[in-house]
Amino acid sequence: QVQLVESGGGLVQAGGSLRLSCVASGSIRSINTMAWYRRAPGKQRALVATFTSGGSTNYADSVKGRFTISRDNAKNTVYLQMNSLKPEDTAVYYCYASFSPTGRGYWGQGTQVTVSS
């Protein structure tokens, strides 16, 4: 069994910054892709950023240049540095990771990010 636990959400003013963390624990052999998604009020969950095991990153157009995804494989942790936050970034942010050898994916419980104008 694998667990993903996010932290770092909160309330911030527009233009501010937050750093989210997600730690994977449990029966881990190796981690493939780690990613962040978000669900804004009244909208479906959407991809924010991904970080593959090969070191490639990908971002949603809406966050390019403002958000940075990184990972520490030794700590089974993925981070999301969010700068220049906008009210439209308000959402519940979810961590996702897929694991070898099955490729099965797991979700964290989510952390709320609220950006006030």
C-alpha positions as CSV (number, residue, x, y, z in Angstrom):
1,Q,0.0,0.0,0.0
2,V,1.2,3.5,-0.9
3,Q,0.2,6.8,0.6
4,L,0.7,10.3,-0.7
5,V,0.5,13.2,1.8
6,E,0.4,16.8,0.6
7,S,1.3,19.9,2.7
8,G,1.9,23.6,2.2
9,G,-1.4,24.9,1.1
10,G,-3.0,28.0,2.6
11,L,-4.3,31.5,2.0
12,V,-2.1,34.0,0.2
13,Q,-2.6,37.3,-1.4
14,A,-2.4,37.7,-5.2
15,G,1.3,38.0,-6.2
16,G,2.4,35.9,-3.4
17,S,4.1,32.5,-3.3
18,L,3.5,29.1,-1.8
19,R,5.4,25.8,-1.9
20,L,3.5,22.5,-1.9
21,S,5.1,19.3,-0.9
22,C,4.0,15.7,-1.4
23,V,5.7,12.7,0.3
24,A,5.1,9.1,-0.8
25,S,5.4,6.4,1.7
26,G,4.6,2.7,2.0
27,S,5.6,-0.2,-0.2
28,I,7.6,1.7,-2.8
29,R,10.0,0.1,-5.2
30,S,10.5,3.0,-7.5
31,I,8.4,6.0,-8.6
32,N,7.7,6.7,-12.2
33,T,5.9,10.0,-12.9
34,M,5.0,12.5,-10.1
35,A,2.6,15.2,-10.8
36,W,0.3,17.9,-9.5
37,Y,-3.3,18.4,-10.5
38,R,-5.9,20.9,-9.2
39,R,-9.6,21.2,-9.0
40,A,-11.0,24.8,-9.0
41,P,-14.5,25.4,-7.7
42,G,-17.0,24.2,-10.2
43,K,-14.4,22.8,-12.5
44,Q,-13.0,19.3,-13.3
45,R,-9.6,18.3,-12.0
46,A,-6.8,19.5,-14.4
47,L,-3.2,18.8,-14.8
48,V,-0.8,21.5,-13.4
49,A,2.7,19.9,-13.9
50,T,4.4,16.6,-14.3
51,F,7.9,15.3,-13.6
52,T,8.9,12.0,-15.1
53,S,11.4,9.5,-13.8
54,G,13.6,10.5,-16.7
55,G,13.7,14.1,-15.6
56,S,11.3,15.7,-18.1
57,T,8.8,18.3,-16.9
58,N,5.6,19.6,-18.4
59,Y,3.4,22.4,-17.4
60,A,-0.1,23.6,-18.1
61,D,0.0,26.8,-20.2
62,S,-1.8,28.7,-17.4
63,V,1.1,28.2,-15.0
64,K,4.2,28.3,-17.2
65,G,6.8,30.7,-16.0
66,R,5.2,31.0,-12.6
67,F,5.2,27.4,-11.2
68,T,8.1,25.0,-10.9
69,I,7.9,21.3,-10.2
70,S,10.8,19.5,-8.7
71,R,11.4,16.1,-7.0
72,D,13.8,14.6,-4.5
73,N,14.0,10.9,-5.3
74,A,15.9,10.1,-2.1
75,K,13.0,11.5,-0.1
76,N,10.2,10.2,-2.4
77,T,9.0,13.8,-2.5
78,V,7.7,16.1,-5.2
79,Y,7.4,19.9,-4.8
80,L,5.4,22.6,-6.5
81,Q,6.8,26.1,-6.1
82,M,4.1,28.6,-7.0
83,N,5.0,32.2,-7.6
84,S,3.1,35.2,-8.8
85,L,-0.1,33.6,-7.6
86,K,-3.4,34.8,-9.1
87,P,-7.0,34.4,-7.7
88,E,-7.7,31.9,-10.6
89,D,-5.1,29.6,-9.1
90,T,-7.5,29.0,-6.2
91,A,-8.1,25.3,-6.1
92,V,-7.6,22.1,-4.2
93,Y,-4.2,20.8,-5.3
94,Y,-3.7,17.0,-5.6
95,C,-0.5,15.1,-5.8
96,Y,-0.3,12.1,-8.1
97,A,2.4,9.4,-8.5
98,S,2.7,6.2,-10.5
99,F,4.9,3.4,-9.2
100,S,6.9,0.5,-10.6
101,P,6.6,-2.3,-11.4
102,T,2.8,-2.2,-11.8
103,G,2.4,1.4,-13.1
104,R,-0.5,1.8,-10.7
105,G,-1.2,5.4,-9.8
106,Y,-2.2,6.9,-6.4
107,W,-3.6,10.3,-5.4
108,G,-3.1,12.4,-2.3
109,Q,-6.0,13.7,-0.3
110,G,-5.5,17.3,-1.6
111,T,-4.5,20.6,-0.1
112,Q,-6.4,23.8,-0.4
113,V,-4.8,26.9,-2.0
114,T,-6.7,30.1,-1.8
115,V,-5.5,33.3,-3.5
116,S,-7.2,36.5,-2.5
117,S,-7.3,39.6,-4.7
